[in-house]
Amino acid sequence: MVPENRVECIISLLKNATQVFQEPAASEIVRLYGRDPFLILISCILSLRTKDTVSLPASLRLFSLAKTPKNLLKVPSVTLEQAIYLCGFYRQKTKQIHRICAQLLTDFDGIVPASRDALLRLPGVGIKTANLVLAEGFEIPALCVDTHVHRISNRLGLVTTETPEKTGQALQKVIPKNYWCEFNKLLVMWGQNKCMPKSPYCSICPLNKLCPKIDVTKNR
């Protein structure tokens, strides 16, 4: 078990160190539009297998066309594809977005549910997306584990896991629940800017003395 004070120290250092970084796409959507679970959900779909630098502008183009399930469902597929075409798998995402909108209207009166199980019933929504919507859209404690969170959590020795799914389960026992919502954002920003998969910036990392650098073979 990782001592809680070490976890709190890591989070405190990261909060201070990431103040100058661009926030992840979901957080930027909250800043621009408020805590709208539907917009956060759609932006998460667009971000899958796509960098934030591409998915965020695509989200903004899309939201200029429509911001509700009912109105977005009225946007023709070709128009939606043109708005998000720089995103990976944009044709599949167009179909998925329309299917999500249709199911929201049919099963949830057009309102994004504040339940993990209900979110997972939506087309193509996995645990990572569901948890991010809960955290960013509803401020419900949820650990969203992407590749950055998985890599850095293992690198720091917080967990010893082989997949993001197992990392999420293990982190629930390590990270105090009151930090769950911000943990993803902090590690995503750190992973994008300093703690890269290859050759991380260990020499200037504020976590240097706290990090065992597990599986780091080369660093700067």
C-alpha positions in Angstrom: 0.0 0.0 0.0 1.3 3.4 -0.9 1.4 5.9 2.0 -1.4 8.4 1.7 1.0 11.3 2.5 3.2 10.4 -0.5 0.1 10.4 -2.8 -1.0 13.8 -1.5 2.6 15.1 -1.9 2.6 13.9 -5.6 -0.8 15.5 -6.3 0.2 18.8 -4.6 3.5 19.0 -6.6 1.7 18.2 -9.9 -1.1 20.8 -9.2 1.6 23.5 -8.8 3.8 22.3 -11.7 0.9 22.0 -14.2 -0.5 25.5 -13.7 1.2 26.7 -16.9 0.0 23.8 -19.1 -2.9 23.7 -21.5 -5.7 21.7 -19.8 -7.1 18.5 -21.4 -9.9 18.9 -23.9 -12.7 17.9 -21.5 -11.6 20.5 -19.0 -11.4 23.2 -21.7 -15.0 22.3 -22.7 -16.0 22.9 -19.1 -14.3 26.3 -19.1 -15.9 27.3 -22.4 -19.4 25.9 -22.0 -19.9 25.2 -18.3 -20.4 21.7 -16.8 -22.5 20.3 -19.6 -22.4 16.5 -19.5 -23.6 16.1 -23.1 -20.9 18.3 -24.5 -18.3 16.6 -22.4 -19.5 13.2 -23.6 -19.3 14.2 -27.3 -15.9 15.8 -26.8 -14.7 12.5 -25.2 -15.9 10.5 -28.2 -14.0 12.8 -30.5 -10.9 12.6 -28.5 -10.7 8.8 -28.6 -7.5 7.8 -30.6 -7.0 11.5 -31.4 -4.8 14.2 -29.9 -6.4 17.0 -28.0 -4.9 19.5 -30.4 -7.1 18.0 -33.1 -10.2 16.8 -31.1 -10.8 20.1 -29.3 -11.1 22.3 -32.4 -13.3 19.6 -33.9 -15.5 19.7 -30.8 -15.8 23.5 -31.1 -16.7 23.3 -34.8 -19.3 20.6 -34.0 -20.8 22.6 -31.1 -21.2 25.6 -33.4 -23.7 23.5 -35.3 -25.6 22.0 -32.3 -25.3 21.6 -28.6 -28.1 19.2 -27.7 -28.9 15.6 -28.6 -32.1 16.6 -30.5 -30.4 19.3 -32.6 -27.3 17.3 -33.2 -29.3 14.4 -34.5 -30.7 16.8 -37.1 -27.2 17.6 -38.4 -26.7 15.6 -41.6 -23.9 13.0 -41.5 -22.0 14.7 -44.2 -22.0 18.0 -42.4 -21.0 16.3 -39.1 -18.1 14.5 -40.9 -16.9 17.8 -42.4 -16.7 19.3 -38.9 -14.7 16.4 -37.4 -12.9 14.9 -40.4 -9.5 15.6 -38.9 -10.3 13.2 -36.0 -9.3 9.6 -36.3 -12.1 7.3 -37.5 -14.3 10.3 -38.1 -16.9 8.4 -40.1 -17.3 5.8 -37.3 -17.5 8.6 -34.8 -20.2 10.4 -36.8 -22.4 7.3 -36.7 -21.6 6.8 -33.1 -22.6 10.3 -32.1 -25.9 10.1 -34.0 -26.6 6.7 -32.3 -25.8 8.2 -28.9 -28.1 11.2 -29.5 -30.9 8.8 -30.6 -30.5 6.6 -27.5 -30.4 9.6 -25.2 -33.7 10.8 -26.6 -35.3 7.4 -26.5 -34.1 6.1 -23.2 -33.1 9.2 -21.1 -35.4 12.0 -22.3 -32.4 13.7 -24.0 -30.5 14.0 -20.7 -27.1 12.4 -20.1 -27.4 10.0 -17.1 -25.3 10.5 -14.0 -24.8 6.8 -13.6 -21.8 4.7 -14.8 -23.9 1.7 -15.6 -26.3 3.9 -17.7 -23.5 5.6 -19.5 -22.0 2.3 -20.4 -25.3 1.4 -22.2 -24.6 4.2 -24.7 -23.1 3.1 -28.1 -19.4 2.8 -27.9 -19.0 4.3 -24.4 -16.4 2.5 -22.4 -15.3 2.8 -18.8 -12.8 5.5 -19.5 -15.3 7.8 -21.2 -18.0 7.1 -18.6 -15.7 8.0 -15.7 -14.5 11.2 -17.4 -18.1 12.3 -18.0 -18.9 11.5 -14.3 -15.9 13.4 -13.1 -16.0 16.4 -15.4 -19.8 16.6 -16.1 -21.2 15.8 -12.7 -18.2 16.1 -10.3 -18.9 12.6 -9.2 -15.7 10.9 -7.9 -14.5 8.7 -10.7 -11.0 7.6 -11.8 -10.5 8.0 -15.6 -7.5 6.0 -16.7 -6.0 6.6 -20.1 -2.5 5.8 -21.4 -0.9 8.7 -19.5 -2.5 7.8 -16.1 -1.6 4.1 -16.6 2.0 4.8 -17.5 2.8 7.4 -14.9 1.0 5.6 -12.1 3.1 2.5 -12.7 6.3 4.6 -13.2 5.7 6.2 -9.9 5.2 2.8 -8.2 1.6 3.7 -7.1 0.4 0.5 -8.7 1.9 -2.5 -10.5 -0.5 -3.3 -13.3 -0.5 -4.3 -17.0 -3.6 -2.6 -18.4 -5.5 0.7 -17.9 -8.5 -1.3 -16.7 -6.5 -3.0 -13.9 -4.8 0.4 -13.1 -8.2 2.0 -12.5 -9.2 -0.8 -10.1 -5.8 -0.6 -8.2 -5.8 3.2 -8.0 -9.1 3.2 -6.2 -7.3 1.6 -3.3 -4.4 4.0 -3.4 -5.8 7.5 -4.3 -8.1 9.2 -1.7 -11.6 9.5 -3.2 -11.5 13.3 -2.9 -8.7 13.4 -5.5 -10.3 11.1 -8.1 -11.8 13.8 -10.3 -8.5 15.7 -10.7 -6.1 12.8 -10.8 -6.7 12.2 -14.5 -6.3 15.8 -15.5 -3.0 16.2 -13.6 -1.4 13.1 -15.0 -2.6 13.7 -18.5 -1.0 17.2 -18.5 2.2 15.8 -17.0 2.3 12.9 -19.5 1.8 15.2 -22.4 4.5 17.7 -21.4 7.1 16.1 -19.1 6.6 12.4 -18.3 6.6 11.1 -21.9 6.6 7.4 -22.8 10.2 7.6 -23.9 13.0 9.7 -22.4 10.9 11.7 -19.8 12.3 14.9 -18.3 13.4 13.4 -15.0 16.2 15.9 -14.3 13.7 18.8 -14.0 10.7 16.9 -12.6 9.5 18.0 -9.2 8.6 14.4 -8.5 12.2 13.2 -9.1 13.0 12.3 -5.5 9.6 10.6 -5.1 9.7 8.6 -8.3 11.4 5.2 -8.5 11.3 5.6 -12.3 10.1 2.1 -12.9 10.8 0.8 -16.4 12.5 4.1 -17.3 15.6 3.1 -19.4 16.4 6.6 -20.7 15.6 10.1 -19.5 16.6 13.7 -19.9 
